[in-house]
Amino acid sequence: MYKKKNPHPASVRKSEATPLGQVINEMFDAYHLNRKVDQTQVVNLWPKLMGKAIASRTKGVFMKDSKLFVTVESSALKQELLMSKERIIHLFRQELGKEVVKDIVLL
């Protein structure tokens, strides 16, 4: 009559003890949270990687899909950042150890 659903992989109990870090990683994988965490890290790393001078002249830093959107107050800074897009993407790749930012859109 009723079909029993398979439990979500994150809710299955294991008989042996598992390190907390591994459990957290499994939970992030099961609920597809890694991408959101990576995007949050990118936004939080912006001031560190760009420095105080650039970070103070940029507003509205956010990610959507694999693109980093940055609102720039100055057209001169916008031009400078446009010319440095590949270097900035490389900085994020080095810092995070993986490619999270594939493109930068300056607004």
Secondary structure, 3 states (H helix, E strand, C coil): CCCCCCCCHHHCCCCCCCCHHHHHHHHHHHCCCHHHHHHHHHHHHHHHHHHHHHHCCEEEEEEECCEEEEEECCHHHHHHHHHCHHHHHHHHHHHHCCCCCCEEEEC
